[in-house]
């Protein structure tokens, strides 16, 4: 059994929901990139630069395909290309990470 929320509480949440969900992927990407720097600091500079380059590419892909073009969210083919691109970047990052 749930307690019904007051309309004011729902409105306050709805004001914060969309901006929070828009920023969350970038915050998570920065956290993971920062953890990568901490873990790989002092090791091969090339590996670290490759990882940070892949993180930057993923961030730019999200920025271009989702954040800067909100109308594309309602176009299934564009979003399919976006998600396929994200999946490919994750697969490449995983592959590069296991070869290091």
N, C-alpha and C positions, 0 to 999 in steps of 0.2 A: 504494500500500500504506500503510495507516494503522497507527499504533501503538496497541494497545488501552490504554485508560486504566485506572488503578487505581480500584476502587470508591470509595475515600475522595475522590479528585479529583472524581469524578462527583457524589458527595453534596454536596461543597462548592459546586460549580457550581449544582446544583439548589436549594440554599438561597438563593443570590443571584440566580438567574435571574428568578423571578417578581417579587420586589420591584424589581429593576432595570428590567424591562420595564414595570412599573406606573408608575414615576417618569419614565421616559425621555420620554414625550410632553410632560409638563409642563416638563421641563428644556429641551427643544427649543423649546417655546413661549416660555419666558422668554428664551432666547438670541435668538430672532427678534424678539421685542418690544424687547429691549435694542438690537439692531442698528437697528431702526426709529427708536428715540429718538435714537441717535447720528447717523444719516443725516439725519433730518428736524429736528433741533434747530436752532432759529433761523428756520425757515421758518414756514409758516402753522400756527398753534396748532390751528386747527380740524381740519386734515388729520391732525395727530399724534394728537389726541384721538379722532378717528374710528377710526384704526388701532388705538390702544390699547383702545378700546371693543370693536372686533371681536375682538381677541386675548383680552380678558377674557370675552367671550361664548363664544368657542371653548373656553376653559379651563373655564368653568362647565358647558358642554354635555358635555365629557369627564368632568368630575367627577360630574355627575348621571347621565349615561347609562351610564357604564362603571365608574368607581371606587366610587361609593357603592352600586351595585346589581350586585354580581358575579353574582348568580343570573340576571340578564338576559342574560348572555353565552351562555347555553344556550338562549335563546328566539329563534329565527330572525327572527320578525317584529319584535321589539323591537330586535334588532341591525340589521335592515334600516332601521328608522326612524332609529336612531343614525347609521349610516353615510350615509344620505341627508341628514340634518341637517348632518353634518360636511362633506359635499360642497357643500351649499348655502352654508355659511358660508365655505368656501374660494372658491367662485365669486363671492360678494359681495365678499370681501376683494380678490380679483383685479380685479374690475370697478371697485371704488372706487379701487384703486391706479393703474389705468390712466387714470382720469379726472382725477387730481390734477394 
